[in-house]
Amino acid sequence: MAHSLRTLHVKEKARISSIAATGEMSRRLRDMGLVPGTEVEVVGRAPLKDPVALRLRDFTLTLRNNEADCIMVEKMEDK
């Protein structure tokens, strides 16, 4: 079941299933490496929950909640 990236909690891992953004935001997210199939982990949140810090492909990236809302993910089970 797909969820918005914004709904994940710190230390949760997920795989991007789709990007719902269009135009410039879509291009920007893809340029940052946020493409379907990419695994991400939420590593932190600001005190007011915006922005969210993600770990992907050996780097950390921060996104605003409006950007995270456009990224649909499938949660991954820890093994």
N, C-alpha and C positions, 0 to 999 in steps of 0.2 A: 504494500500500500504506500503510495507516494504522499509525502508531507512537505511542507515548506521548510526550507533550511532554517528559517527563523524559529521554528518550534523545537529545534534540538536543544538539549541541555549540554552544559560543559562536560567534556569527556565522551560524549556520544559520537559515534562514527557512522558515516553514511556514504552512499554512492549517488552521484548526481544522475537523475533519470531524465530530466529535461530542463530547458531554460524557457520561461514564459515571457521574458522581456523581448522587446522589439527595438528596431532602430539603433540609435547610439548606445543605449544601455546594453543591448544584446551584444554589440561589438565589443564594448568595454569589458563585460564579464568574460567573454570568450578570450579576449586578449590577455586577461589575467590567469588563464588556464582553467577557468570554470566551464568545462564542457561535459556533456553526457559521458558517463563511465568513470569520471574522476572520483577518487575516494577522498573524503574530507573528514576532519575531526574538529569539533568545536573545542578550542583551548581556553577561551575566556570571553567574558562579557564586561562591558563598562557598568558602573554602578546603576545607571538608569536603563540597562539592557540594550543600549545602542551606542556604539557599534558592537558587532560580534567578531571575535578573532578566530580564524580558521587555520588549520595546518593542512597543507597539501603539497605533494611533490617536493618535500624538503624545504619549504619556506612557509612563513606565516603571513597571512593576509587579513586585513580587516574590512568588513562590509557594513554599510548602514542597513537598518532593518528593511527599508523599502527595496534595497537590492536583494537582500536575503529572501524576501517574499517572492521574488521572481524565479527562484531556484528550487525545483522540486527534487526531492531526494528519497531514496529507499534506505531505511535504517539497516545497519549491519550488526549482526550478532557477534559478540566477543567469543573468541575460540581459545 
